[in-house]
């Protein structure tokens, strides 16, 4: 059987195709894809130079090795407590070192969530919310006088913000609010902002639906 002959563009394509799905550190590649790793060392000079040729920051790539299982679980619980999205796509996009560490320590993101005491099926279902469900959740927050300004939604309801922008607003949170039927002024005075109970003296404007 002939041994595959690797060249620089093939190696880069191999690495890029696994970005956000598998760890890209030297240990993982040397043990999982030894032929690719050996060819990369020969062609680029080192694994660091290979990673940088792909446009990645090598220091970020190797960060995950500093994470213990306990640190991974602690960080997952912290994100969950802060109501930040913890579906795999979001974490890969915005918390890549955490995602890569979880894959290394727990084999996959779902197993890491399970060890953290979080039902991965519920996280996945939340991610698959229909446009109608998204509208209902936005309106429910509105009826509770929750501040729907982008900064507050980003801090407290990241999953709903992301879903609304993607499925209702075409990338715009302002448009997502309008699609949910909220056409009146949605912002609360700063001193009346909160995340649940209604403020005294605050008269909710009509939805304008």
N, C-alpha and C positions, 0 to 999 in steps of 0.2 A: 504494500500500500504506500502510495506516494505521500510524502510529508507536505503539508500546505506551505506555500511560499508567501510570507507576509510582506507587505510594503507599507509605507507610512500612512497612506490614505485609508487602507483597510483597517489598520490598527485604530486610527481615529474614529472611523465609522463604528467599529466594535465597541469602543468606550462610550461614544455618544448614544448608541442605541440602548445602553444599559443605564444611562444617567436617570436618576429618579426611580429606578427599579431595583438596583443592586448597589452595594458598596463599591466604591472605586479606589479604595486604598490598596497599597502594594501587597499586603498580606493576603487579602481576599483574592486579588487577581492572580498572585503567584500560586495559590492553592487551588483555585477554581478554574482558571484559564492559564495553565503554565506555559503553553505554546505561545499564546498572545503576549504574556508577560516577558518571556525570554526574547521574543522578536522585538518588543518595544524597547527593552534594555539595549539590545544590539543596535537598533536603528536610531533611537533618540538619545541614547547615552545613559538614561536613568528613568525611573518611573515618574519622578517629579517632573522631568522635562516632557514626558509623554502627556501627563495630565495638563500641564501648562500649554502644550501644543493644541490641546482640545479646547482651550479657553477657560479652564477652571483654575481656581485658587487652590494650590496644593495644600496650604495650611488649613483651609476649610475642610478639604477632603479627609485629612487625617485626624481632624478634631475628635471624631466619634470614638477613637481608641481610648480617649481619656475618660469616657463615660462608663461607669459601673452599671450593673442592673438596677441598683438602688437609685442611682441618679436619674436614669431613664424613667423609672416609675414615678419618682418625685416630680419630674418635669411634666409628665403627662397629667398627673393629678392637679398640678398647678394650672395648666392650660384649661382643664375641665372645670375647675373651681371658678376660674375667671370667665367662664362661658365662651371661651375662644373655641373655634371649630377644631375638632381633632379627627376629622376624616383624613384618610391617607393622602389624598391629592393636596389638600390645604397644607398639611404638615410638610409634605415634600417641597411645596412651593415656598413656604415661609419659615420653616424650622428644619431645614435639611439636615444639619448635624444630629438633631434629635432623631429624625427618621432613620438615618443611616445607623446610628447607635442601636436603635431598637431592632433593626433587621439583624445586626450583628449579634446582639445579646439574646434575642428572642426568636430569631429566624424570620418572623414577619410582623407587621404592624398590628394585625388582629390579635395575635398571641400576647403582644406587649400590653394592649388595652385590657385583655382578659385578666392578666396578672395584676393590673392596676385596679381591677374591680369594676371595669366599665364594659357594658354589653355592646360588643362591636356591631351586632345586628341592628340595634337601635340607632347607632351612629350612621350606618349605611342607609337605613330607612329615612333618616332625617335628610341625608344628602339627596335622596331621590324624591323630595317633596314636589308635588305637582304645582303648577301656577296657581290653581285655586286654593290649595293649602297654604301657599306662601301669602296670598292676599289675605286669607282669614287670619293668619298669625300677625301680619302687619296691622290689620284693623283691630285685632284684640289688644295689641299694645297701645294703639291710638286711643281706644275707648278707656283704657286705664290711665290715660294722661302720661304715658311714658314718652320721654324726649326721643323723637325720631330723627334728630339731626345726625348727620353722618358720623361725627366723632364719638357720640354716645353709642350709636349702634355698633361701631367698630369695637368699642371697649366692652360692651355688655351683650351684644347679640350678633356676634360675628357670623355665625352660620346663616342667620336669616338675612343679614346684609348681603352676604355672598350669593345666596340663592335668589334673592330679589333682584340684584343687579344682573345676574346671569339669565334668569328666566322671564323677568318682567321688564327690566329696564335697558336691556341691550348694553350693559356696562355702566349704566347711570342709576344711582340710588334715587335721585330726584324724580326720574321718570318712573321708577318702580313704585314710589309712593303714589304718584298720580294714577298709575295703572291699578293700584289697589283702591282707588276712589277717594284718596285724600287730596282735596284741592284747596282746602282752607289753610291758614297759617298753622303749621304743625309744631313750631318751636314753642317751648315753654319759657317763661322768664327764668333766668338763672336761679333765683332764690326759690323757685317752685319746682325745680327739677328733682325727680326721684325715680325709682324703678318699679313702684307697685301701687301704693295707696294714692287715692285722689287728694289733690291739694285743696285746702279750704279756699273758697272764694274764686276758684278757677272754673270758668264756664267753658265747657268744651264747645268749639265751633262745630257747625254742621259739616258732615262729610262731603256734601256737594255731589253725591252719587246720582 
